[in-house]
Every structure is written in structure tokens, then in C-alpha cells.
């Protein structure tokens, strides 16, 4: 790698990784607020939020890596174009294809990384995320007992606590109502209480101090009343339903598993859905090899122009292509169109547009693939700038 390649590598690296980090952080912050609200509503520990966000990170990287590659190459070529460095390189005989050597090094490495993420890491992480959601809803993560509210431990016990101190080690103002399968019920009112573990993981001891216990049976004419200074009340922890096996959704299958199910699925719907998800992931990864060409075509502005229209169009194009692929995958999963056609026809159209734009910028003298849009954008900007000062003068005179 010569000095030019190292220079291009530095120019691409900064916006690439910056965009990747910023995009991932924005997506995480957006989901974080909803997860905190969800976990607080379900009464789960706060630490589970970070575990859920960690399992969502591969999904965000699956979209963030292509965007980062696109903007990294685009902003690098835009910089050397606006500073006239590109003209010098072209004058000494360097073609656009030669300048694409380093961008394609990045593309190959990031495409392999993205393939590993969407093909193997993301399905496992998605399953773990769904498992955490299930455990939160079922209470298997140790939902906290809310102070001042009636909490149901299973279907036969109700607990209410007035005050909690020392992170739950000192409970005050306790009311317990429990029923047995034989028809007995117990009501307890105590000043203080504390939970203790036992050798049985399914049973805990609730040690109560200074209270009153009422015990009633169907054959009792009058309920029995007992005052105590200390009483140990065993509590059977509720049994939680186990979570399903991985593979409840196509998102949770790895690429080899999707390829196998696409041919050996038990139903037509399963085969179509597996093939659609398989081709969707491959099309998303393969399209990354087109991004350096598109970035060059959009990153080099017309002469004497510093418009950032290409940056805006690059984001619009890549997000639109991603949404088109998602729609095509959903249509293919329904069996209306063969997934091979539904996913790869949009890819061929995207590839044709990319090659035309790159050919125009690289091999047509004075060619500019978005020149017409640049002119329209420039005229609109001039109209706005002319209208605003006139508007200000009319407001001042009024």
C-alpha cells in the first residue's frame, strides 16, 4: 500500500466509523427510553435494559455498516474533489477505478463482517432479546414487589408492603393473605418482615416480627387468632412457563438453517418464508459491493459547486433500497412472488442505476449523473435566498 492508499484509508476511516457509532447510538437511545418504560412497568431489574440493548446492537449494525461505508467513501471523495486534489490525481493519470482500490478493501472487510452479523450473530441475539421480554412479562427475572400496592405471588398469595428500607432488607407494614388447596386461608398483619433463602430454590422464607395471624378452615366455627413476636412463613415461588425453542421466527434462524428450511420445510409457508429471509440477507450483503461506486458518483459535485445534495441522496437511496427489500421479502414470504425474483430484481435495478451513475462520472467527459438535480437544487436555493431578504425588508418597513 503506497502513500496515496494510506491517505485515502485515513480519509475514509474517520467518517465511516463516526457514522457507524453515531447511527448505532441514535438507534440505541431511541429504543432505550422505551425499554426503560417497559422494564419499569413490568417491575423488572434495571440491569436487564442493558442486556436487551446489547442483543439489539447486531440488528442496528446490520443497517449501520452499509450506511457507514457509503458515507465514509462519499465524504472522502467529496473532500478531495472540493479541494481540487481529485483534479491533480486525475491529471497525473489516476483513474477512478484505481482510486477505488482502498474503498473496495473496506467494502470486502465490512461485507464479511456484515455477513457474519446478519447470518449468525443477529439470529442468536434476536432470540435472546425475545427471551428476555418473555421472562420480564412472566416475572421470571425477579419482578420487584411494589411498595403500597397489592402484589400477587402466584394465584394463591397476595402481599402488600407499606415501606421498604435498606434496598428491601427491612420491610414494614406487612399484610399477607394466602390460600391452600384444601380451602384454608391465612391472613397475617405484621410490623416488620424480611426474606431469606432456603436450600430449596423454589421456596423462600418470609420472617415476620410483631404481628397477628388469622387461620381459618371450613370446619372451624370461628377463625383462630394468634399474636406472635416472630413467625416464619414459607412462600412457594410461582412456577414460570419455559420459553420456546429458538426458531419461532425466521429472524432467529442462521443462514445455513434458512437454506435448509427453504428446501426441507414442512409447509409451503415455511419454505417460502425461509427462502425470502435467506435471499433478503444475501441481497443486503451483496449490495455493499455497489456502494463504493455509488458513493463516488454522488460524492463528486459539479465544478464550482459545493452542494451537499449527493450526501442527502445517498442516504435516501440506501434507505429506500432497504425498505424495498423488506417489502419484497414480505411479499415473497406470502408466496405471491418467488423470493428469488422478488429480492434480486430490485438488486439488478439498483446495480444498473449504480453502474450508469459511475460510468457517467468516470468515463463521460464532463459527466455528472446528478447534474440536472444539482441545477434544480441550486435554482431553488437561490429563490429561497432572494425571497428571505425581501421578506425581512418588507417586515422591517411594516
C-alpha positions as CSV (number, residue, x, y, z in Angstrom):
1,X,0.0,0.0,0.0
2,X,1.6,3.3,-1.1
3,X,1.2,6.7,0.4
4,X,-1.9,7.5,-1.7
5,X,-3.7,4.4,-0.5
6,X,-2.8,5.2,3.1
7,X,-4.1,8.8,2.6
8,X,-7.4,7.5,1.2
9,X,-7.7,5.0,4.0
10,X,-7.4,7.8,6.6
11,X,-9.9,9.9,4.8
12,X,-12.5,7.1,4.7
13,X,-11.9,5.8,8.2
14,X,-12.9,8.9,10.2
15,X,-16.4,9.5,8.6
16,X,-17.0,5.7,8.3
17,X,-16.6,4.9,12.0
18,X,-18.0,8.2,13.1
19,X,-21.2,7.5,11.2
20,X,-21.4,3.9,12.4
21,X,-21.0,5.0,16.0
22,X,-23.5,7.9,15.8
23,X,-26.1,5.8,13.9
24,X,-25.9,3.0,16.5
25,X,-26.1,5.4,19.4
26,X,-29.1,7.2,18.0
27,X,-30.9,4.0,17.4
28,X,-30.0,2.7,20.9
29,X,-31.1,5.9,22.6
30,X,-34.4,5.8,20.8
31,X,-35.0,2.2,22.0
32,X,-33.5,2.8,25.4
33,X,-36.3,5.1,26.6
34,X,-39.0,2.6,25.5
35,X,-37.1,-0.3,27.2
36,X,-36.8,1.6,30.5
37,X,-40.5,2.3,30.4
38,X,-41.3,-1.4,29.6
39,X,-39.0,-2.8,32.3
40,X,-40.3,-0.3,34.9
41,X,-43.9,-1.3,34.0
42,X,-43.2,-5.0,34.3
43,X,-41.3,-4.4,37.6
44,X,-38.0,-5.9,36.4
45,X,-34.4,-5.0,37.4
46,X,-32.8,-2.1,35.6
47,X,-29.8,-4.2,34.6
48,X,-32.0,-6.2,32.1
49,X,-32.2,-3.0,29.9
50,X,-28.5,-3.1,29.1
51,X,-28.8,-6.8,28.3
52,X,-31.7,-6.1,25.9
53,X,-29.8,-3.3,24.3
54,X,-26.7,-5.4,23.8
55,X,-28.9,-8.0,22.0
56,X,-30.3,-5.3,19.7
57,X,-26.9,-3.9,18.7
58,X,-26.3,-6.6,16.0
59,X,-29.6,-5.6,14.3
60,X,-28.6,-1.9,14.3
61,X,-25.1,-2.7,13.0
62,X,-26.7,-4.7,10.1
63,X,-28.1,-1.4,8.7
64,X,-25.4,0.9,10.2
65,X,-22.5,-0.7,8.5
66,X,-23.7,-0.1,4.9
67,X,-24.6,3.5,5.7
68,X,-21.2,4.0,7.3
69,X,-19.4,2.5,4.3
70,X,-21.4,4.7,1.9
71,X,-20.8,8.0,3.8
72,X,-17.2,7.2,4.5
73,X,-16.3,6.8,0.8
74,X,-18.6,9.6,-0.3
75,X,-17.3,12.2,2.2
76,X,-13.7,11.2,1.3
77,X,-14.2,11.7,-2.4
78,X,-16.2,14.9,-1.7
79,X,-13.2,16.3,0.2
80,X,-10.6,15.6,-2.4
81,X,-13.0,16.9,-5.1
82,X,-13.8,20.2,-3.4
83,X,-10.1,20.8,-2.5
84,X,-9.0,20.1,-6.2
85,X,-6.9,17.1,-5.1
86,X,-9.0,14.9,-7.3
87,X,-8.2,17.0,-10.3
88,X,-4.5,16.7,-9.6
89,X,-4.8,12.9,-9.2
90,X,-6.7,12.7,-12.5
91,X,-4.1,14.9,-14.2
92,X,-1.2,12.6,-13.3
93,X,-3.1,9.6,-14.8
94,X,-5.0,8.1,-11.9
95,X,-8.4,6.7,-12.9
96,X,-11.5,6.4,-10.8
97,X,-11.1,2.6,-10.8
98,X,-7.6,3.0,-9.4
99,X,-8.9,5.3,-6.7
100,X,-11.5,2.7,-5.7
101,X,-8.8,0.2,-4.6
102,X,-9.0,1.3,-0.9
103,X,-12.8,1.7,-0.8
104,X,-13.1,-1.9,-2.0
105,X,-10.8,-3.1,0.7
106,X,-13.1,-1.5,3.2
107,X,-16.1,-3.0,1.3
108,X,-14.7,-6.5,1.4
109,X,-13.9,-6.4,5.1
110,X,-17.2,-4.8,6.1
111,X,-19.2,-7.1,3.9
112,X,-17.7,-10.1,5.5
113,X,-18.3,-8.6,8.9
114,X,-21.9,-7.8,8.0
115,X,-22.4,-11.4,6.7
116,X,-21.3,-12.8,10.0
117,X,-23.6,-10.4,11.9
118,X,-26.8,-10.9,9.9
119,X,-26.1,-14.6,9.2
120,X,-25.0,-15.9,12.6
121,X,-24.8,-13.3,15.4
122,X,-28.1,-11.4,14.8
123,X,-30.4,-14.5,14.9
124,X,-28.9,-15.6,18.2
125,X,-29.2,-12.1,19.6
126,X,-32.8,-11.7,18.4
127,X,-33.7,-14.9,20.2
128,X,-32.1,-13.8,23.4
129,X,-33.9,-10.4,23.2
130,X,-37.3,-12.2,22.8
131,X,-36.4,-14.5,25.7
132,X,-35.7,-11.5,28.0
133,X,-39.0,-9.9,27.0
134,X,-40.8,-13.2,27.8
135,X,-39.1,-13.5,31.2
136,X,-40.0,-9.9,32.1
137,X,-43.6,-10.4,31.3
138,X,-43.8,-13.7,33.2
139,X,-41.9,-12.4,36.2
140,X,-39.1,-15.0,35.8
141,X,-36.5,-12.2,36.2
142,X,-37.5,-11.5,39.7
143,X,-40.0,-8.7,39.4
144,X,-39.8,-6.4,42.4
145,X,-42.6,-6.0,44.9
146,X,-44.0,-2.5,44.6
147,X,-44.4,-0.6,47.8
148,X,-48.0,0.4,48.6
149,X,-49.6,-2.0,46.1
150,X,-51.0,-5.5,46.2
151,X,-48.6,-8.0,44.7
152,X,-49.8,-11.5,43.7
153,X,-47.2,-14.2,44.2
154,X,-48.8,-17.0,42.1
155,X,-52.6,-17.5,42.2
156,X,-52.9,-18.2,46.0
157,X,-51.0,-15.4,47.7
158,X,-51.3,-11.7,47.9
159,X,-48.8,-9.4,49.6
160,X,-48.8,-5.7,50.5
161,X,-45.9,-3.7,52.0
162,X,-46.2,-0.2,53.3
163,X,-42.5,0.8,53.5
164,X,-39.2,-0.6,52.3
165,X,-35.8,0.4,53.6
166,X,-32.1,-0.7,53.0
167,X,-32.9,-1.9,49.5
168,X,-35.6,-4.3,50.6
169,X,-33.8,-5.8,53.6
170,X,-36.2,-4.0,56.1
171,X,-39.9,-4.2,55.2
172,X,-42.5,-2.5,57.3
173,X,-46.3,-2.5,57.5
174,X,-46.9,-6.0,56.0
175,X,-50.1,-7.7,55.0
176,X,-50.2,-11.3,53.7
177,X,-53.2,-13.3,52.5
178,X,-52.7,-16.9,51.4
179,X,-54.9,-19.8,50.5
180,X,-54.2,-23.6,50.3
181,X,-55.6,-26.2,48.1
182,X,-57.6,-27.7,51.0
183,X,-59.6,-24.5,51.3
184,X,-57.6,-23.0,54.3
185,X,-56.7,-19.3,54.3
186,X,-54.3,-17.4,56.4
187,X,-54.2,-13.6,57.0
188,X,-51.1,-12.0,58.5
189,X,-50.5,-8.5,59.7
190,X,-47.0,-7.7,60.9
191,X,-44.9,-4.7,61.7
192,X,-41.7,-5.9,60.0
193,X,-40.5,-8.6,57.7
194,X,-37.5,-9.9,55.8
195,X,-37.0,-12.5,53.1
196,X,-34.5,-15.4,53.5
197,X,-33.3,-18.0,51.1
198,X,-33.7,-21.8,51.7
199,X,-32.0,-24.9,50.4
200,X,-35.0,-25.3,48.1
201,X,-34.7,-22.8,45.2
202,X,-38.5,-22.9,44.8
203,X,-39.2,-21.8,48.4
204,X,-38.3,-18.7,50.4
205,X,-38.9,-17.8,54.0
206,X,-40.7,-14.6,54.9
207,X,-39.7,-13.9,58.5
208,X,-42.3,-11.7,60.2
209,X,-42.0,-10.0,63.6
210,X,-44.6,-8.5,66.0
211,X,-47.9,-9.3,64.3
212,X,-51.1,-11.1,64.2
213,X,-52.0,-14.3,62.3
214,X,-55.6,-15.4,61.5
215,X,-56.1,-19.0,60.4
216,X,-59.4,-20.3,59.0
217,X,-60.7,-23.6,57.8
218,X,-64.1,-24.7,56.5
219,X,-64.7,-26.8,59.6
220,X,-63.7,-24.0,62.0
221,X,-66.7,-22.3,63.6
222,X,-64.5,-19.3,64.4
223,X,-61.1,-18.4,62.8
224,X,-58.1,-18.9,65.1
225,X,-56.2,-15.8,66.0
226,X,-52.6,-15.8,67.1
227,X,-50.2,-13.0,68.1
228,X,-46.5,-13.6,67.7
229,X,-43.2,-11.9,68.1
230,X,-41.6,-13.9,65.3
231,X,-43.1,-16.2,62.7
232,X,-41.6,-17.8,59.6
233,X,-43.9,-18.0,56.7
234,X,-42.8,-20.3,53.8
235,X,-43.6,-19.0,50.4
236,X,-43.7,-21.2,47.3
237,X,-42.3,-19.3,44.3
238,X,-44.6,-19.4,41.3
239,X,-43.5,-21.7,38.5
240,X,-42.9,-19.9,35.2
241,X,-43.6,-21.3,31.8
242,X,-40.4,-22.1,29.9
243,X,-39.6,-20.1,26.8
244,X,-39.9,-21.6,23.4
245,X,-37.1,-23.1,21.4
246,X,-35.1,-20.9,19.0
247,X,-36.6,-20.7,15.6
248,X,-40.1,-19.4,16.4
249,X,-39.5,-16.8,13.7
250,X,-37.4,-16.7,10.5
251,X,-35.3,-13.9,12.1
252,X,-33.9,-16.4,14.6
253,X,-32.5,-18.8,12.0
254,X,-29.0,-18.6,10.8
255,X,-28.2,-18.6,7.1
256,X,-27.4,-22.4,6.8
257,X,-30.6,-23.1,8.7
258,X,-32.7,-20.9,6.4
259,X,-31.2,-22.6,3.4
260,X,-32.1,-26.0,4.8
261,X,-35.6,-25.0,5.7
262,X,-36.1,-23.4,2.3
263,X,-35.9,-26.8,0.7
264,X,-37.0,-29.1,3.6
265,X,-39.6,-27.1,5.4
266,X,-42.7,-28.9,6.5
267,X,-45.2,-26.4,4.9
268,X,-45.3,-24.2,1.8
269,X,-45.5,-21.1,4.0
270,X,-42.4,-22.1,6.0
271,X,-40.4,-22.8,2.8
272,X,-41.4,-19.5,1.2
273,X,-40.7,-17.5,4.4
274,X,-37.3,-19.1,4.9
275,X,-36.3,-18.6,1.3
276,X,-37.4,-14.9,1.4
277,X,-35.4,-14.2,4.6
278,X,-32.4,-16.1,3.1
279,X,-32.3,-14.0,-0.1
280,X,-33.1,-10.8,1.8
281,X,-29.9,-11.2,3.9
282,X,-27.8,-12.1,0.9
283,X,-29.1,-9.2,-1.2
284,X,-28.3,-6.8,1.6
285,X,-24.7,-8.0,2.0
286,X,-24.0,-8.3,-1.8
287,X,-25.3,-4.7,-2.3
288,X,-22.5,-3.4,-0.2
289,X,-20.1,-4.0,-3.1
290,X,-22.1,-1.5,-5.2
291,X,-21.8,1.2,-2.5
292,X,-18.3,2.5,-3.3
293,X,-19.3,3.1,-7.0
294,X,-22.5,4.9,-5.9
295,X,-20.6,6.9,-3.3
296,X,-18.1,8.1,-5.9
297,X,-20.9,9.1,-8.3
298,X,-22.7,11.1,-5.6
299,X,-19.6,12.4,-3.7
300,X,-18.0,14.3,-6.6
301,X,-20.0,17.6,-7.1
302,X,-20.1,19.6,-10.3
303,X,-17.4,22.1,-10.9
304,X,-17.6,25.3,-9.0
305,X,-20.3,23.7,-6.8
306,X,-20.2,22.9,-3.1
307,X,-23.7,21.5,-2.9
308,X,-24.3,18.6,-0.4
309,X,-27.1,17.2,-2.5
310,X,-25.2,14.0,-3.1
311,X,-24.9,13.3,0.7
312,X,-28.7,13.6,1.1
313,X,-29.4,11.5,-2.0
314,X,-27.0,8.7,-0.8
315,X,-28.9,8.3,2.5
316,X,-32.3,8.4,0.7
317,X,-31.2,5.8,-1.9
318,X,-29.8,3.3,0.6
319,X,-32.7,3.6,3.0
320,X,-35.2,3.3,0.1
321,X,-33.4,0.2,-1.2
322,X,-33.5,-1.3,2.2
323,X,-37.3,-0.7,2.6
324,X,-37.9,-2.1,-0.9
325,X,-36.1,-5.2,0.0
326,X,-38.1,-5.5,3.2
327,X,-41.3,-5.2,1.3
328,X,-40.1,-7.7,-1.4
329,X,-39.2,-10.2,1.4
330,X,-42.6,-9.9,2.9
331,X,-44.3,-10.4,-0.5
332,X,-42.0,-13.4,-1.1
333,X,-42.8,-14.9,2.3
334,X,-46.5,-14.8,1.4
335,X,-45.8,-16.9,-1.7
336,X,-47.2,-14.4,-4.2
337,X,-43.8,-14.0,-5.9
338,X,-40.9,-16.3,-5.9
339,X,-38.4,-14.9,-3.4
340,X,-35.6,-15.3,-5.9
341,X,-37.4,-12.8,-8.3
342,X,-38.8,-10.6,-5.5
343,X,-35.3,-9.9,-4.0
344,X,-32.9,-10.0,-6.9
345,X,-34.9,-8.0,-9.5
346,X,-34.6,-4.8,-7.2
347,X,-31.0,-5.6,-6.7
348,X,-30.4,-5.7,-10.5
349,X,-32.2,-2.4,-10.9
350,X,-30.1,-0.9,-8.1
351,X,-26.9,-2.3,-9.7
352,X,-27.9,-0.9,-13.1
353,X,-28.5,2.6,-11.7
354,X,-25.2,2.4,-9.8
355,X,-23.2,1.3,-12.8
356,X,-24.8,4.0,-15.0
357,X,-24.0,6.7,-12.5
358,X,-20.4,5.6,-12.0
359,X,-19.9,5.2,-15.8
360,X,-21.2,8.8,-16.3
361,X,-18.9,10.3,-13.7
362,X,-15.8,8.2,-14.6
363,X,-15.9,7.8,-18.4
364,X,-18.1,10.5,-19.8
365,X,-16.2,13.8,-20.3
366,X,-17.8,16.4,-18.0
367,X,-20.4,13.8,-17.0
368,X,-22.4,14.5,-13.8
369,X,-25.1,11.9,-13.0
370,X,-27.0,14.2,-10.8
371,X,-26.2,17.4,-12.7
372,X,-29.9,18.1,-13.5
373,X,-30.8,17.7,-9.9
374,X,-27.9,19.9,-8.9
375,X,-29.2,22.7,-11.2
376,X,-32.7,22.4,-9.9
377,X,-31.4,22.4,-6.3
378,X,-29.2,25.4,-7.0
379,X,-32.1,27.4,-8.5
380,X,-34.4,26.5,-5.6
381,X,-31.7,27.7,-3.2
382,X,-31.3,31.0,-5.0
383,X,-35.0,31.6,-4.9
384,X,-35.2,31.0,-1.2
385,X,-32.2,33.2,-0.5
386,X,-33.7,36.0,-2.6
387,X,-37.1,35.7,-1.0
388,X,-35.9,35.7,2.6
389,X,-34.1,39.1,2.4
390,X,-37.1,40.7,0.6
391,X,-39.3,39.2,3.3
392,X,-37.1,40.7,6.0
393,X,-37.2,44.2,4.3
394,X,-41.0,44.1,3.9
395,X,-41.3,43.2,7.6
396,X,-39.0,46.0,8.7
397,X,-40.8,48.6,6.6
398,X,-44.1,47.5,8.1
